[in-house]
Amino acid sequence: MRDRSDQPNGSNASPNSAWAPGVERRRWPREPDPGQDAVAFTPPALTPLYFSTAPLEPAEQFAVWRSHLEPIVEVSLPDGVALQDGFSAEHTAWNLGKMLLVRQQTDAYRYTRSAEKLRSSSIDHWYIGIPHKGHAWTEVDGHVVESRRDTVTFRSLGHPYRGRATESDVTLLYMPYDLFAGHAGMLVAANNSVFSGNYATLLIDYISSVEARLPTLVANDLAKIVFTIRDMLVTCLAEAAGSRQSDVNPLTLSTMERVHHYIHSNLRAQNLNPDSISRAMGISRTRLYQLFEASGGVLNYIRKKRLQDAYAALSDPVNNQRILDIAEEAGFDVAANFTRAFIHEFGLSPSEVRKTAAGQLPATVHGDQSPTPTFEKWLRELGR
């Protein structure tokens, strides 16, 4: 008779048993990992905005696409292409709070962000493009760069540009100006740059991994992701700016950073104007105007930043300031003028923003009575 001790743990294992000698057989059920269940039942934080021209008649497709991009650029069809030919476009946007991540697939088209567009637009974000398919050529101040696969293109919506794109698939990331506080000069130097190399590849890989996980991200993930992307991008921009020092006067960069810091630090000062800024910075008014020419002028820049601060105050549900007081801090002595400028800038009245923050009213943009968010609304409120 065979001794039972020859079998694992002294059991009556058959000759075909999978138990290997010396391996203890578990006698109780495996306990589930509570962490896995917790993650599985955490609701996702993001709901995308999806746009497509596919359901439309071919002759209508490009006009609707043009309207969708209207907050940023004016678009047109390439030579030899007619409206009746149709226009294929898909545009999916994800709001990360301080960044908008967009995946866009389109047929070929031309685009322009003109000086006139800048004067009528409150959107001055920075953005990057990561092409997965196709090419684009963009001109800023006579300098043309080509966007292609495995590169990162960096550009400002606060400066005029124009260009054309082939049939393409691209990831776009829109970022508010204030996210890069303290780096204004470096960012100005790198405007309309295309960079590659190891840092750019790491950034592309990270953004691709974020994009793949967008449907499962939770609220606690978002801030860390935003600032990780910001820091990686700053590293890429520093390298790009360094390679362009011969094209940009370092003194200009230093002055730009100092002036932006001064304006942001004294935004609520009643005497913040070109004269006071020039005296404090030790530069001429002519030089000051040159620095802010692309932003529509220094007074226009100050006005926009004050209105953005007012929007943030009105959006804060614990802020009990009167709207009149917030208007005065924004530099408006007449409430009607503040309301008019506020609606022009954001498409909502000050009282509507406050009621929305308090949960009393769904946010609707004037001219668009849909209670659902829109791409334009996300752009205007980005980072606030």
ChimeraX attribute file (.defattr): number of C-alpha atoms within 10 A of each C-alpha:
attribute: neighborCount
match mode: 1-to-1
recipient: residues
	/A:1	3
	/A:2	6
	/A:3	8
	/A:4	12
	/A:5	10
	/A:6	12
	/A:7	18
	/A:8	17
	/A:9	14
	/A:10	10
	/A:11	11
	/A:12	13
	/A:13	14
	/A:14	9
	/A:15	8
	/A:16	6
	/A:17	10
	/A:18	8
	/A:19	14
	/A:20	10
	/A:21	10
	/A:22	9
	/A:23	9
	/A:24	10
	/A:25	11
	/A:26	7
	/A:27	6
	/A:28	6
	/A:29	6
	/A:30	7
	/A:31	6
	/A:32	8
	/A:33	8
	/A:34	9
	/A:35	8
	/A:36	9
	/A:37	10
	/A:38	10
	/A:39	12
	/A:40	11
	/A:41	8
	/A:42	12
	/A:43	13
	/A:44	14
	/A:45	16
	/A:46	18
	/A:47	11
	/A:48	15
	/A:49	16
	/A:50	14
	/A:51	15
	/A:52	17
	/A:53	20
	/A:54	13
	/A:55	7
	/A:56	14
	/A:57	12
	/A:58	16
	/A:59	14
	/A:60	15
	/A:61	21
	/A:62	26
	/A:63	16
	/A:64	16
	/A:65	21
	/A:66	16
	/A:67	12
	/A:68	16
	/A:69	14
	/A:70	14
	/A:71	19
	/A:72	21
	/A:73	21
	/A:74	16
	/A:75	21
	/A:76	17
	/A:77	17
	/A:78	15
	/A:79	8
	/A:80	5
	/A:81	13
	/A:82	12
	/A:83	13
	/A:84	12
	/A:85	12
	/A:86	19
	/A:87	25
	/A:88	18
	/A:89	21
	/A:90	16
	/A:91	21
	/A:92	16
	/A:93	22
	/A:94	21
	/A:95	21
	/A:96	20
	/A:97	17
	/A:98	18
	/A:99	27
	/A:100	21
	/A:101	22
	/A:102	21
	/A:103	19
	/A:104	18
	/A:105	21
	/A:106	20
	/A:107	18
	/A:108	20
	/A:109	20
	/A:110	19
	/A:111	20
	/A:112	18
	/A:113	20
	/A:114	15
	/A:115	17
	/A:116	10
	/A:117	19
	/A:118	20
	/A:119	15
	/A:120	12
	/A:121	18
	/A:122	24
	/A:123	24
	/A:124	21
	/A:125	23
	/A:126	22
	/A:127	21
	/A:128	20
	/A:129	22
	/A:130	25
	/A:131	24
	/A:132	15
	/A:133	14
	/A:134	18
	/A:135	18
	/A:136	19
	/A:137	15
	/A:138	22
	/A:139	16
	/A:140	17
	/A:141	10
	/A:142	9
	/A:143	10
	/A:144	15
	/A:145	16
	/A:146	17
	/A:147	23
	/A:148	20
	/A:149	15
	/A:150	16
	/A:151	20
	/A:152	24
	/A:153	24
	/A:154	23
	/A:155	22
	/A:156	22
	/A:157	24
	/A:158	21
	/A:159	23
	/A:160	19
	/A:161	22
	/A:162	19
	/A:163	18
	/A:164	19
	/A:165	19
	/A:166	16
	/A:167	15
	/A:168	19
	/A:169	21
	/A:170	20
	/A:171	22
	/A:172	19
	/A:173	21
	/A:174	22
	/A:175	25
	/A:176	22
	/A:177	20
	/A:178	16
	/A:179	16
	/A:180	15
	/A:181	13
	/A:182	13
	/A:183	20
	/A:184	21
	/A:185	22
	/A:186	24
	/A:187	24
	/A:188	19
	/A:189	23
	/A:190	26
	/A:191	20
	/A:192	25
	/A:193	23
	/A:194	21
	/A:195	20
	/A:196	17
	/A:197	11
	/A:198	10
	/A:199	16
	/A:200	22
	/A:201	16
	/A:202	15
	/A:203	23
	/A:204	23
	/A:205	13
	/A:206	16
	/A:207	19
	/A:208	14
	/A:209	11
	/A:210	16
	/A:211	16
	/A:212	11
	/A:213	10
	/A:214	19
	/A:215	15
	/A:216	16
	/A:217	18
	/A:218	14
	/A:219	14
	/A:220	9
	/A:221	12
	/A:222	19
	/A:223	13
	/A:224	10
	/A:225	16
	/A:226	17
	/A:227	14
	/A:228	15
	/A:229	18
	/A:230	17
	/A:231	14
	/A:232	16
	/A:233	20
	/A:234	16
	/A:235	15
	/A:236	24
	/A:237	25
	/A:238	16
	/A:239	15
	/A:240	21
	/A:241	21
	/A:242	15
	/A:243	12
	/A:244	14
	/A:245	14
	/A:246	9
	/A:247	9
	/A:248	16
	/A:249	11
	/A:250	15
	/A:251	10
	/A:252	15
	/A:253	20
	/A:254	14
	/A:255	19
	/A:256	20
	/A:257	19
	/A:258	15
	/A:259	21
	/A:260	19
	/A:261	16
	/A:262	15
	/A:263	18
	/A:264	14
	/A:265	10
	/A:266	13
	/A:267	20
	/A:268	16
	/A:269	12
	/A:270	11
	/A:271	12
	/A:272	16
	/A:273	14
	/A:274	18
	/A:275	13
	/A:276	12
	/A:277	20
	/A:278	17
	/A:279	11
	/A:280	11
	/A:281	13
	/A:282	10
	/A:283	14
	/A:284	14
	/A:285	16
	/A:286	10
	/A:287	13
	/A:288	20
	/A:289	17
	/A:290	13
	/A:291	17
	/A:292	16
	/A:293	15
	/A:294	17
	/A:295	21
	/A:296	17
	/A:297	16
	/A:298	21
	/A:299	15
	/A:300	15
	/A:301	18
	/A:302	21
	/A:303	16
	/A:304	20
	/A:305	18
	/A:306	21
	/A:307	23
	/A:308	20
	/A:309	18
	/A:310	21
	/A:311	22
	/A:312	16
	/A:313	19
	/A:314	25
	/A:315	19
	/A:316	14
	/A:317	13
	/A:318	10
	/A:319	11
	/A:320	10
	/A:321	10
	/A:322	9
	/A:323	18
	/A:324	17
	/A:325	14
	/A:326	21
	/A:327	22
	/A:328	16
	/A:329	18
	/A:330	23
	/A:331	20
	/A:332	19
	/A:333	13
	/A:334	11
	/A:335	15
	/A:336	12
	/A:337	11
	/A:338	23
	/A:339	19
	/A:340	14
	/A:341	17
	/A:342	20
	/A:343	15
	/A:344	15
	/A:345	19
	/A:346	23
	/A:347	18
	/A:348	20
	/A:349	20
	/A:350	23
	/A:351	13
	/A:352	19
	/A:353	23
	/A:354	23
	/A:355	16
	/A:356	17
	/A:357	17
	/A:358	15
	/A:359	11
	/A:360	11
	/A:361	14
	/A:362	17
	/A:363	20
	/A:364	20
	/A:365	20
	/A:366	13
	/A:367	8
	/A:368	11
	/A:369	10
	/A:370	12
	/A:371	11
	/A:372	12
	/A:373	15
	/A:374	17
	/A:375	19
	/A:376	18
	/A:377	17
	/A:378	17
	/A:379	22
	/A:380	21
	/A:381	16
	/A:382	20
	/A:383	19
	/A:384	15
